[in-house]
């Protein structure tokens, strides 16, 4: 399987998770404080993973072969784009009376970036020969 497909599937899975969380919010799903907390922070976690892998899959699709060092470098760039965007949004929310700034969302974003790193490590081939498969 091509690297772009692997990254794209990871991004789609994260977007599916984000959709699930929004659906759970819509139906006001609640099983106590823990589920309420997770439903509150999960969008940031899922978005951090989704943005990272959507950017990475677009880059990988443009490459003939994806070498591990280049993929690792572009993963760092994609994760930085995701992190700066989501963290910037959280900071921006402090300027509005209608938006809610939440430190837990910042933690969820950072956790999502760590999870992205783990997924990247699991799905990225280490040699050029396996990257084309």
N, C-alpha and C positions, 0 to 999 in steps of 0.2 A: 504494500500500500504506500502510495506517495506521501511524503511528509506533509504536503499541503492538505491532503485529505485527512490525515490524522489530526492536524491542527484545526481544520475546519470542523471535524466531528466534535472535538473538545469544545470549541466555541459554541456549536449548536447545542451540545448538552448543557452548557452553562446558561444559554438563553432559554432552554426548556425549563431549567431550574428557576430562572427568574420569572418566567411565565407562571409556573406553579405557585410561586410565592405570591405573586400579584393576585392570582385566583383565590388563594387562601385568604388574603386580605379582603378581597371583595365579598366572600361569603362569611366574613367575620369569624373564621375558624379560631377557636381558642380551647386549649386544654390546660390552661393554667399559666402561671407566670413564665415558665421556661419556654413554652411554645410561643407565647406572645413576644418574648424577647427575641427568639430566633426568627420569627416572622418579621420583626422590626429591623433586624440587621442583615438578614439574608440577601436583600436586593444589592447591597454594596458588595457582599462577598461574591455573589454570582456575576455581577457586572464586572468586577475586577478580573475574573477568569475569562469571561466572554470577550471583553475588549482586547485583552492580551492575545487571545488565540485567533480572533478575527483578523487583527493586524498581522499576526505572524503567518496566518494561512494565506493572506493576500501576497505577502512577500515571498513565501515558499512557492506559490503557484507561478511566480515570475522566473523562477530559477530552473535551470536544466537538471542540475543535481544539487542537493542540499548537503554541504559539508557540515559536520558537527560544530567546528569553531564559528563558522558564519551563522549557523542557526542559533548558537548560544548568544552571540553578539546581538542578533536581531530579536531574540527573546528578551534580552535586557532592555532594548529600545522599546519593544512593544509593552513590556511591563511598566516601563517609565511613563509611557504615554497614558496607559491605563491609570496608574497611580497618581500622576500629576493631575489628570482630568478629574478623577473622582475626589481626590483630596482638595483640589481647588474648588470644586463645587461645594464641598462641606464648609470650607472657609467662607466662600461667597454667601452662604446661607446666614452668616452672622450679620450681614448688612441689611437683611430684610426682616420686617416684623411678621410677614406671612409664612416664612420658611423656618424650619426647625433645625438648628445645629445640634448634632449629637456626637459626643466623643466615641460612643460605642460604634457608630458608623465608620469612624476613622479606623478603629481596631478591626472591624470586619473587612474593610478595604485592604488593610495590611495582611490580614489572614488570607484573603482571596489571592493576594500576590504570592504568598508563600505556597498556597495550594497550587497556583499556576506553575510555580517552579517544580513542584513534585510531579505534576502532570507532564510538564515538558521533559523532565528526566525520564519518565516512564515511556513516553511515546516517540522520543527522538532517537533514531538509529545513530550509532557511534561511528560508522564507516560510510563512505560514499557509496560503496557497493549495495548496501542494504537500503540506502535512502531512496534509490530509484524504484525499488520494488513496491 
